[in-house]
Amino acid sequence: MSRKKYAFDLRSLSLKKVTASAGSVAWRAVRFILSSVAFSIVFYVLFSLVFSTPEERRIADENRIYAKTLPQLMKREAMLEPVIKGLQERDNSIYEEIFQTEAPAPDAIDFNGVIAGSDSLTSESFLSYSSSKAESVMRMSDRVEESFREIFDALVDRRDSIPPLQSPVAGVTHTRTGASVGMKRDPLLKIDVFHSGIDLVYPPEEPVYATADGVVREASRAKGIVEIDHGNGYVTRYTLLGSVLVSRGMKVKAGSKLGDVGISRGSFAPHLHYEVLRSGEVVNPVDYMFASLTPEEYSNMLFMSVSTGQLLD
């Protein structure tokens, strides 16, 4: 009996030793893994502090260059501020003389100036102003949508001719836009008269181009007028030209040069008076120039043409 008990004790002791040995090996493995991870982290931190990647070195070099050039740029900015202010004052004086309004901002329908000055406005006046502007924009969008529908219907029904969709001058922008169709103030008579086109302010001898294919039905060098029949009831009229390069009956393509911008005796500034007629009725030329304009420039140009209340001649 004692011999069996002794053998059992030996087996138990041997099992405990094996278990202890396995646990020791596992713990050493865990310690090795943890030590390796910790060493890798420390090595990476030290390496990143001492050495830089090519991308990091490039960024550091650019930052040093920017730090050197920033003071120079700030000095140039300080020198340009009075020049820009002087140009703005000059532009305002010119526009007040011609259009009876301030010079247009880079974005004519940007209302940041209104919002910035809203501290001095009452909530009622601000809501009234916003409501009136929203109604004006909605009316303009309705007219634009109606014009687009008419154009698309004409393109679908009559594919042999398209309406004038280009600008009569190159690089047209809203800052060169004067009064459009509607009742406008005559600068000489000081009364409201109907204006049948749009005034585009450009220097003399600026080329004037046909806005679509057609046939010249009138060309007067004495009057400075060119009329083009584009078919499907569309006619464009270009007036106040300083020179006329086409003659009656001549076929022209879109982009053909018709003449140059001129100035009349009663004009405040040289400009082109451009008209679009559909079936004998005057339409807003801005609605037929979107092929040469971005959506933003079209919106600005439409806003300027509607809000400008005085003619140039």
VOROVEX-130079 format. One line per 5 residues: number of its first residue (from 1); for each residue x, y, z of C-alpha. Coordinates in nm, 2 decimals. Example, Ala and Ser with C-alpha at 12.3 -4.5 7.8 and 13.67 -1.06 7.14 Angstrom:
2
1> 1.23 -0.45 0.78 | 1.37 -0.11 0.71 $
***
This chain:
313
1> 0.00 0.00 0.00 | 0.27 0.24 0.09 | 0.46 0.15 -0.23 | 0.15 0.24 -0.44 | 0.11 0.57 -0.26 $
6> 0.48 0.65 -0.31 | 0.44 0.58 -0.69 | 0.14 0.81 -0.70 | 0.33 1.09 -0.53 | 0.61 1.06 -0.78 $
11> 0.36 1.09 -1.07 | 0.20 1.39 -0.91 | 0.53 1.56 -0.85 | 0.64 1.49 -1.20 | 0.31 1.63 -1.34 $
16> 0.36 1.95 -1.14 | 0.71 1.99 -1.26 | 0.59 1.96 -1.63 | 0.31 2.21 -1.57 | 0.55 2.46 -1.40 $
21> 0.80 2.42 -1.69 | 0.53 2.48 -1.95 | 0.41 2.79 -1.77 | 0.76 2.92 -1.75 | 0.81 2.88 -2.12 $
26> 0.48 3.05 -2.20 | 0.57 3.35 -1.97 | 0.91 3.38 -2.13 | 0.75 3.38 -2.47 | 0.50 3.66 -2.37 $
31> 0.79 3.86 -2.22 | 0.98 3.82 -2.54 | 0.69 3.94 -2.75 | 0.62 4.24 -2.52 | 0.99 4.33 -2.52 $
36> 1.01 4.31 -2.90 | 0.71 4.53 -2.94 | 0.84 4.79 -2.69 | 1.18 4.79 -2.85 | 1.02 4.84 -3.19 $
41> 0.82 5.14 -3.07 | 1.12 5.30 -2.90 | 1.33 5.23 -3.21 | 1.06 5.38 -3.44 | 1.03 5.69 -3.22 $
46> 1.40 5.75 -3.21 | 1.44 5.68 -3.58 | 1.16 5.93 -3.67 | 1.32 6.19 -3.45 | 1.66 6.15 -3.61 $
51> 1.58 6.06 -3.96 | 1.31 6.21 -4.20 | 1.14 6.06 -4.50 | 1.18 6.24 -4.85 | 0.83 6.37 -4.82 $
56> 0.89 6.51 -4.47 | 1.21 6.68 -4.60 | 1.03 6.83 -4.90 | 0.76 6.97 -4.67 | 1.02 7.11 -4.43 $
61> 1.20 7.28 -4.72 | 0.88 7.43 -4.85 | 0.79 7.56 -4.50 | 1.13 7.73 -4.48 | 1.08 7.89 -4.82 $
66> 0.73 8.01 -4.72 | 0.86 8.15 -4.40 | 1.12 8.35 -4.59 | 0.88 8.48 -4.86 | 0.59 8.56 -4.62 $
71> 0.74 8.89 -4.50 | 0.80 9.00 -4.86 | 0.45 8.91 -4.96 | 0.31 9.10 -4.66 | 0.51 9.41 -4.76 $
76> 0.38 9.38 -5.12 | 0.02 9.35 -5.00 | 0.06 9.66 -4.78 | 0.19 9.85 -5.09 | -0.10 9.73 -5.31 $
81> -0.37 9.82 -5.06 | -0.37 10.19 -5.14 | -0.34 10.12 -5.51 | -0.65 9.89 -5.50 | -0.84 10.14 -5.29 $
86> -0.76 10.41 -5.54 | -0.88 10.20 -5.83 | -1.20 10.11 -5.66 | -1.27 10.48 -5.59 | -1.20 10.56 -5.95 $
91> -1.43 10.28 -6.07 | -1.70 10.39 -5.84 | -1.68 10.75 -5.97 | -1.69 10.63 -6.34 | -1.99 10.40 -6.27 $
96> -2.17 10.67 -6.08 | -2.12 10.91 -6.37 | -2.24 10.66 -6.63 | -2.48 10.42 -6.46 | -2.58 10.62 -6.15 $
101> -2.46 10.33 -5.93 | -2.15 10.18 -5.77 | -1.90 9.97 -5.96 | -2.00 9.60 -5.97 | -1.83 9.36 -5.73 $
106> -1.63 9.06 -5.87 | -1.95 8.87 -5.80 | -2.25 9.09 -5.87 | -2.50 8.88 -5.67 | -2.28 8.82 -5.37 $
111> -2.47 8.96 -5.07 | -2.18 8.93 -4.82 | -2.17 9.30 -4.79 | -2.54 9.31 -4.70 | -2.49 9.04 -4.44 $
116> -2.18 9.20 -4.30 | -2.38 9.52 -4.24 | -2.68 9.34 -4.09 | -2.59 9.44 -3.73 | -2.74 9.79 -3.79 $
121> -3.05 9.65 -3.96 | -3.37 9.56 -3.78 | -3.51 9.21 -3.83 | -3.82 9.35 -4.01 | -3.61 9.55 -4.26 $
126> -3.38 9.25 -4.32 | -3.67 9.02 -4.38 | -3.83 9.27 -4.61 | -3.51 9.31 -4.81 | -3.46 8.93 -4.84 $
131> -3.82 8.88 -4.94 | -3.80 9.14 -5.22 | -3.47 9.00 -5.35 | -3.61 8.65 -5.34 | -3.92 8.76 -5.54 $
136> -3.69 8.94 -5.79 | -3.47 8.63 -5.84 | -3.78 8.41 -5.88 | -3.92 8.63 -6.15 | -3.59 8.63 -6.33 $
141> -3.56 8.25 -6.30 | -3.92 8.22 -6.44 | -3.82 8.43 -6.74 | -3.51 8.23 -6.80 | -3.69 7.90 -6.78 $
146> -3.95 8.03 -7.02 | -3.68 8.14 -7.26 | -3.51 7.80 -7.24 | -3.84 7.63 -7.31 | -3.89 7.85 -7.62 $
151> -3.54 7.77 -7.74 | -3.57 7.40 -7.69 | -3.91 7.39 -7.86 | -3.77 7.58 -8.15 | -3.47 7.34 -8.18 $
156> -3.71 7.04 -8.17 | -3.96 7.18 -8.42 | -3.72 7.34 -8.66 | -3.39 7.18 -8.69 | -3.28 7.37 -9.00 $
161> -3.19 7.68 -8.80 | -3.09 7.77 -8.44 | -3.14 8.09 -8.25 | -2.84 8.32 -8.18 | -2.67 8.17 -7.88 $
166> -2.32 8.33 -7.88 | -2.19 8.66 -7.76 | -2.14 8.94 -8.01 | -1.81 9.03 -7.85 | -1.53 8.81 -7.72 $
171> -1.48 8.76 -7.35 | -1.81 8.92 -7.24 | -1.84 8.96 -6.86 | -2.10 9.11 -6.62 | -1.86 9.40 -6.54 $
176> -1.90 9.52 -6.90 | -2.28 9.49 -6.89 | -2.51 9.79 -6.91 | -2.88 9.83 -6.92 | -3.09 9.56 -7.09 $
181> -3.45 9.55 -7.22 | -3.71 9.75 -7.03 | -3.78 10.10 -6.92 | -3.45 10.28 -6.85 | -3.35 10.64 -6.77 $
186> -3.24 10.85 -7.07 | -2.92 11.03 -6.96 | -3.00 11.34 -7.17 | -3.37 11.37 -7.15 | -3.38 11.25 -6.78 $
191> -3.70 11.05 -6.85 | -3.77 10.68 -6.86 | -3.78 10.54 -7.22 | -3.81 10.18 -7.35 | -3.47 10.02 -7.42 $
196> -3.49 9.74 -7.68 | -3.15 9.58 -7.63 | -2.85 9.55 -7.41 | -2.55 9.78 -7.39 | -2.21 9.61 -7.38 $
201> -1.93 9.85 -7.27 | -1.62 9.79 -7.48 | -1.34 10.02 -7.61 | -1.35 10.15 -7.97 | -1.24 9.91 -8.25 $
206> -1.33 9.60 -8.04 | -1.44 9.34 -8.30 | -1.81 9.26 -8.32 | -1.91 8.91 -8.44 | -2.23 8.75 -8.57 $
211> -2.40 8.55 -8.30 | -2.53 8.28 -8.54 | -2.55 8.18 -8.90 | -2.77 8.40 -9.12 | -2.81 8.65 -9.40 $
216> -2.74 9.02 -9.36 | -3.07 9.21 -9.43 | -2.93 9.56 -9.35 | -2.58 9.71 -9.34 | -2.54 10.08 -9.30 $
221> -2.20 10.23 -9.26 | -2.34 10.58 -9.22 | -2.57 10.47 -8.93 | -2.34 10.20 -8.79 | -2.61 9.93 -8.81 $
226> -2.61 9.57 -8.91 | -2.91 9.34 -8.90 | -2.89 8.96 -8.96 | -3.18 8.73 -9.03 | -3.11 8.39 -8.87 $
231> -3.43 8.22 -8.99 | -3.72 8.08 -8.78 | -3.82 8.44 -8.69 | -3.49 8.53 -8.52 | -3.32 8.86 -8.61 $
236> -3.02 9.03 -8.44 | -2.93 9.39 -8.46 | -2.59 9.55 -8.39 | -2.58 9.93 -8.36 | -2.34 10.21 -8.28 $
241> -2.07 10.04 -8.49 | -1.76 10.23 -8.57 | -1.71 10.03 -8.89 | -1.92 9.79 -9.09 | -1.75 9.51 -9.28 $
246> -2.05 9.33 -9.44 | -2.31 9.42 -9.70 | -2.67 9.35 -9.75 | -2.75 9.00 -9.88 | -2.42 8.85 -9.76 $
251> -2.43 8.51 -9.59 | -2.24 8.50 -9.26 | -2.15 8.23 -9.01 | -2.15 8.24 -8.64 | -1.83 8.42 -8.53 $
256> -1.80 8.62 -8.86 | -1.67 8.97 -8.80 | -1.93 9.23 -8.87 | -1.74 9.54 -8.77 | -1.60 9.72 -8.47 $
261> -1.74 9.90 -8.16 | -1.78 10.27 -8.20 | -1.91 10.57 -8.00 | -2.19 10.82 -8.09 | -2.19 11.19 -8.01 $
266> -2.45 11.15 -7.73 | -2.29 10.84 -7.57 | -2.12 10.85 -7.23 | -1.88 10.57 -7.33 | -1.81 10.35 -7.64 $
271> -2.03 10.05 -7.64 | -2.22 9.80 -7.85 | -2.60 9.81 -7.85 | -2.72 9.46 -7.93 | -3.07 9.34 -7.99 $
276> -3.25 9.01 -8.04 | -3.59 8.99 -8.20 | -3.81 8.68 -8.22 | -4.10 8.70 -8.46 | -4.07 9.08 -8.46 $
281> -4.09 9.10 -8.07 | -3.80 9.23 -7.86 | -3.65 8.97 -7.62 | -3.38 8.99 -7.36 | -3.04 8.93 -7.54 $
286> -2.89 8.79 -7.22 | -3.12 8.49 -7.25 | -2.96 8.41 -7.59 | -2.59 8.43 -7.49 | -2.55 8.14 -7.26 $
291> -2.34 7.95 -7.51 | -2.06 8.20 -7.43 | -2.11 8.22 -7.05 | -2.06 8.01 -6.75 | -2.37 7.96 -6.52 $
296> -2.21 8.20 -6.26 | -2.13 8.46 -6.52 | -2.48 8.43 -6.68 | -2.64 8.49 -6.34 | -2.42 8.79 -6.27 $
301> -2.48 8.94 -6.62 | -2.85 8.89 -6.59 | -2.85 9.06 -6.25 | -2.64 9.36 -6.38 | -2.85 9.41 -6.69 $
306> -3.18 9.41 -6.50 | -3.06 9.63 -6.21 | -2.88 9.89 -6.42 | -3.13 10.17 -6.46 | -2.96 10.42 -6.70 $
311> -2.87 10.41 -7.06 | -2.54 10.49 -7.22 | -2.69 10.71 -7.49 $
***
